[in-house]
Amino acid sequence: MTRKILLSTVAAIAMLQPLAAVAENVTNSPVNSITLSSGGLAEIRRTATLDGNGEIRIEVPLDQVNDILKSLVVFDPQGTVKDLSLAGPNPLDETFKNLPFTPEDLTALPKLLTSLKGSKVTIEGRNKGVGTILGVETEKRSEGAEATFLNLLGEDGLISRYELDGASTVKFDDPAVRAKIASAVAVVGSNVKPRLAVSADDHAIGRVSVTGELEFSTMPTSFQSSPVAFSRTAHAWSILTVYDSKGAYIGDSSLLGLPNGDTRMSSFALDKKVNVETKTNSGIKTVEIKVVDGVLVTKNVMREETTYVIHGAADAERTVLIEHPKRDGWEFQSPDLNGESASDYRLKVKVAKGETHEVKAVLTRAGGESYQLADLNAADLAQWSSTSLDPVIKDKLSELSRAKKDEFETRRQLERAAEDHNALQASQERTRENLKVIPAGTDRQNEYVEKLSEIEEKIDQNEATQTQMRETLSKFTSRVDDIIRTF
């Protein structure tokens, strides 16, 4: 069954006649209406009947393809339009304009991971792990080879390091991220083949597929530097033409993958007179220490501060909007916060003529660790004592550190005494063996008898010392246990 759709195209009045014929090869496509605007534009409406495959073909003069991309709108009164596409001569630039990575990033896994910081991933292979991307590092091994490591932040707040090798596979957990990568790869692959057929009379042949649901229009509207909101129910590509309050053309933009009810910032021009630098500092701070049932529990705060240094334009004041990426489980703070979208926080500042202005964005996340007091050594306990803000816990940890140190040193002394005892026994055994072969009544026999007597005396002293040390060690161990038990 066939049905009709409405094609609407906006053109400058001077180009009215060529664009009026844009769909003359489409079956049953008369001009329904022409609406002239005071801004010097004309809206030309035609109808076209879809075939059983839901496809129409429109022949467009090559020098007018850009205008068609900016202004073509499709309406279906009997249904909804799901997908609208019009291949152009340079799909790569259009595809990657609003993606967080470039075609070059797709050539190497480390580049792609670096461009998608903050995304959740799962690593498989010899090294396995799950977490949020913090960054990628490379190191040179002793043999000169280069190794690549991926730093991930786990759900428990711990940062782990995974080596990426030939057996490693990385999966992005967010389906939206995977869809963007797949879409970009498809465009890169198709770009190696001709995307535009040119006929002998120098006309470009494009193709528009209409198969489902789409709710947006690109009619001329006056825009300032502000978010543009669209309501839609399907993933599609929306091409925007932006005009100023006087109706003058100021740039083109596009939106991809906009969730229903969300708003996005749309870039339509580049202000080369404004420069923005980014600086990032991160760290972990322990904010609380407590001990429960012999377990030391710490509360930590991971903090990442990003400073955007904006060098204003030399000619006039600018209003600068910055989108800072969100992270699941992290809290955000900034004095310049001016709203947010599903994926970003929006920061807004006015930068005076020639001024350098800093915008700070801080992400924090609470985490914690736990340690058995019995497993911590004296140095660890001294470190936690110096970190604690609670004077009672601070003193108890310091006391436990000293007791652990006494216990450790006594145990080491006992170990050395045991080593000395073994050496004396070995010397005693050698002396006895030598006495067996020395003639009786000789001076040499007397020397060995005297030496054996000295060794046996030292053995007795060593054994007495070890007995005393064991008693001392037992007291220190009991002291450590008592401190932990009564903490």
Order of alpha helices (4+ residues) and beta strands (2+ residues): beta-alpha-beta-beta-beta-alpha-beta-alpha-alpha-beta-beta-beta-beta-beta-alpha-beta-beta-beta-beta-beta-beta-beta-beta-beta-beta-beta-beta-beta-alpha-alpha-alpha
